[in-house]
Amino acid sequence: MLNRTTPVRSTVLLALAGSLALGLTAVGAASAAPAESTPPKPANAAAVPKAAVTASTTYEVAALSGQESALYTFGTSAWRGQYNWQTGAAANTSPAVATVPGGYELAVHVNYQDDLWTLGAAGNKDWHVKVAPGTSPAIAALAGGGYEVAYQTSGGALAVVGTRGTKTYPLGMMPGTNPSIVALPQGGTEIAFQSNAGTLWTVGDAGGRNWGFGMCRTSSPSITTQGKASYTVAADITYTDCKDVLYSPHPSNSVWTVGPGGVKDWKVGILQGTSPSITRLEGGGVELALATNFTGTPPNADLWTIGAAGYKDWNIGVGKSSPAITAQPGGGYAVAIYPGYTNAVWVLNQQGLVATYFATRPAVATTSSPAITR
């Protein structure tokens, strides 16, 4: 699972101005020597971590339940801590959640005409904009109040809606991928996304940049803050062809953190089609949660957390879904997962299992994933 080669830089650029750059084709990575790998132990679909702790863990999780993908929230919030929103999400999408004054706000790609909705303490709204099939929005609570949602339009462009208004960027996104958005402490937001040329991009109030790193095709980046006005992105960077251990003895992708403060290859492979999640810890540094690229049959990726709060192979299968992570007081973190092929949502902190919530999952692998906020 440890990859030790250098990722590919794509030379294809997207237009920053003018008409939408939606016609670029995905760029394949250049050939490289196969990377040797050391996969973790096979993931355990129903393993329960020891040393369960609930003290001082505060969170709200958004998740989908049932064949109708009904939207639910679970957690410790005093405002609708556990709630059925009576809202159906589009197939193979994921909800997003952010903490706002008085509670939390959700963003969801609903199953009615592919519309984008926001629901929660900051108000309920049908934005009457179309979201690309199979993609999910991201939401951030603004430093001065309100929120902003990033999404992929039905035409494949990056766009935002929210308190500050609406905007469609002249930037194309890779089909089937999702943007990630973070509120900057000094105001504004920054968005990370995979372009339709297959490279990592960031755009927003902290500036726009094509980082030139090729990403695995259906993976999406995750962004968090760095200091008062900057950011760090976690992304699944491709070396050659992004194959999993199940199909190749030489995995060829790795999680990287990328930002104005520097670039780091963590040398940990991710299951193809899943995405890492990143959070800024209160004590400094970042922590990442990811589904590693060791699978079994059926595919059941192993949950890992890596970063300033420690490295841990949880030996818990998460199917083909992606974990979500948020910071906790005192430098800790909380992670939300769908444990592989079970009807549940789990919340973990660095010491173990915090809570389980019943949520009916389809009997097949799903690309839907939970979201978490503090």
HUJO-V313437 format. One record per helix or strand of 2 or more residues. SS is the DSSP state (H for helix, E for strand). FROM is the first residue (numbers start at 1). TO is the last residue. If there is no record, write none. Layout:
ss=SS from=FROM to=TO
ss=SS from=FROM to=TO
This chain:
ss=E from=60 to=65
ss=E from=70 to=75
ss=E from=83 to=89
ss=E from=96 to=100
ss=E from=103 to=110
ss=E from=115 to=120
ss=E from=125 to=131
ss=E from=138 to=141
ss=E from=147 to=153
ss=E from=157 to=162
ss=E from=167 to=173
ss=E from=180 to=183
ss=E from=189 to=195
ss=E from=199 to=204
ss=E from=209 to=215
ss=E from=222 to=226
ss=E from=230 to=238
ss=E from=253 to=259
ss=E from=262 to=265
ss=E from=277 to=280
ss=E from=286 to=292
ss=E from=302 to=307
ss=E from=312 to=317
ss=E from=324 to=327
ss=H from=329 to=331
ss=E from=333 to=337
ss=E from=344 to=349
ss=E from=352 to=358
ss=E from=371 to=373
